[in-house]
Amino acid sequence: MKLVEATSLRIQELLKINRLTIQELAQKSNLPVDSINYFFSSKDDFVDLRIIFRICCGLGIEMTQFYKSDLFKSINLKGNKE
């Protein structure tokens, strides 16, 4: 799994857990909605940590909590499935 795919799935998990929409998360994180939507539509494997940091602030969690998920255990940083 690519890093951006795992990040997208993790954001979806956290939205569900916190009962938030993307728009609500964007507002809480002081981000444009497009910055969050990037993870759902990107064909790149680029993850901007500044955006993740702001999402974490909006959710009231540490970045370590964001990445503490089994989704990130099978990341191949080359972008190919292992």
Contacts in CASP RR format, 6 or more apart in sequence:
PFRMAT RR
TARGET T0000
AUTHOR 0000-0000-0000
METHOD contacts of the structure
MODEL  1
MKLVEATSLRIQELLKINRLTIQELAQKSNLPVDSINYFFSSKDDFVDLR
IIFRICCGLGIEMTQFYKSDLFKSINLKGNKE
1 71 0 8 1.000
1 74 0 8 1.000
1 75 0 8 1.000
1 76 0 8 1.000
1 81 0 8 1.000
2 45 0 8 1.000
2 75 0 8 1.000
2 76 0 8 1.000
2 79 0 8 1.000
3 45 0 8 1.000
3 47 0 8 1.000
3 72 0 8 1.000
3 75 0 8 1.000
3 77 0 8 1.000
3 79 0 8 1.000
4 39 0 8 1.000
4 42 0 8 1.000
4 44 0 8 1.000
4 45 0 8 1.000
4 46 0 8 1.000
4 47 0 8 1.000
6 69 0 8 1.000
6 71 0 8 1.000
6 72 0 8 1.000
6 74 0 8 1.000
6 75 0 8 1.000
7 39 0 8 1.000
7 47 0 8 1.000
7 52 0 8 1.000
8 39 0 8 1.000
8 40 0 8 1.000
9 71 0 8 1.000
10 66 0 8 1.000
10 67 0 8 1.000
10 69 0 8 1.000
10 71 0 8 1.000
10 72 0 8 1.000
11 25 0 8 1.000
11 36 0 8 1.000
11 39 0 8 1.000
11 40 0 8 1.000
11 55 0 8 1.000
13 69 0 8 1.000
13 71 0 8 1.000
14 20 0 8 1.000
14 55 0 8 1.000
14 59 0 8 1.000
14 61 0 8 1.000
14 66 0 8 1.000
15 21 0 8 1.000
15 22 0 8 1.000
15 25 0 8 1.000
18 25 0 8 1.000
18 59 0 8 1.000
20 28 0 8 1.000
22 33 0 8 1.000
22 36 0 8 1.000
22 37 0 8 1.000
23 33 0 8 1.000
25 36 0 8 1.000
25 55 0 8 1.000
25 58 0 8 1.000
25 59 0 8 1.000
26 32 0 8 1.000
26 33 0 8 1.000
26 35 0 8 1.000
26 36 0 8 1.000
28 58 0 8 1.000
28 59 0 8 1.000
29 36 0 8 1.000
29 54 0 8 1.000
29 55 0 8 1.000
29 57 0 8 1.000
29 58 0 8 1.000
29 59 0 8 1.000
30 54 0 8 1.000
30 58 0 8 1.000
31 51 0 8 1.000
31 54 0 8 1.000
31 55 0 8 1.000
35 51 0 8 1.000
36 51 0 8 1.000
36 55 0 8 1.000
38 51 0 8 1.000
39 47 0 8 1.000
45 77 0 8 1.000
45 79 0 8 1.000
49 63 0 8 1.000
52 63 0 8 1.000
52 66 0 8 1.000
53 63 0 8 1.000
55 66 0 8 1.000
56 62 0 8 1.000
56 63 0 8 1.000
56 65 0 8 1.000
56 66 0 8 1.000
59 66 0 8 1.000
74 82 0 8 1.000
76 82 0 8 1.000
END
